[in-house]
Amino acid sequence: DCKVVVTGAADSKTGSSAYNQKLSEARAQAVADELVNLGVSRDKIEVRSVGGVNEVSPYTLNRRAIVELK
C-alpha cells in the first residue's frame, strides 16, 4: 500500500545544468523501469529528478538514484 519515490541526481561538478537535469531524469527513470520489471506497479512509483547536486564527497557519489518508500 505504499508509494515508491525514485529521485535521480547527477554531480554538479561536470556537465551543464540542462545536461545534468536530463541525466538525473534518465537515471531515476531507469531505476523505476527496473522496479516495474521486478513487479512493482508503475502507478505506485513517483519519479523525481534534482539535476546536478553537490551534497556529498567525493563528488562522484552525487551520481545516484535514491529509492524511498512513503
N, C-alpha and C positions, 0 to 999 in steps of 0.2 A: 504493500500500500504506500510505499514511499516513492519519492521522486529522486531521480539521479541528475545531478548537475555536473556537467563536464566543462571546465574552464581551461582554455588554451592560452598559453603565453609564449612569448619569444624574448630574447635578450635585447635590451635597448642599445647595446654596445655595437652591434653590427646591423646593417640594413637600414633602409629608410623607415619612417613611421608607417607609411602606407604599406610597404612590403611586410613589415612585422605584423601589422594588423591582419593581412591576408594569411600570413603564415600561422599565426595563432588561431585563426578561424579554421584553417585546414587541419591543424594539429588536433583541435578539440573535436572536429567532425570525424576524423579518423578513429579516435577513441570511441566516440558514440557509435559509429558503424560497427566496430568490433564488439561492443556491448550488445548490439542488436543481434549480431551473429552468434553470440553466446546465449541468446534467449531473452534478453531484456526488451520489453515492449517499447517501441520508438516513442509512443505518446507519453511515456514516463520519463523521457530524457530531455533535459534542457541543455542546450549548447550555448556557451558564452565564450567570448574572447576578449583579452585585455591588451593585445598588441605587445609592444616592447616594454619590458619592465626591468628594473634594477633593484630587486628585493633581496637577493641572496648572493653570497660569494662562494666560489668563483662565479663569474657572470654566466658561464655555460649552464649552470643549474637553473637559470631562469627560463631555459628552453624546456618547457614541460606542459603537461596536462594534469589537472587536479580533478579527481572524481570525488564528489561529496554526496552523501545520502541525506535527504531532507524530509 
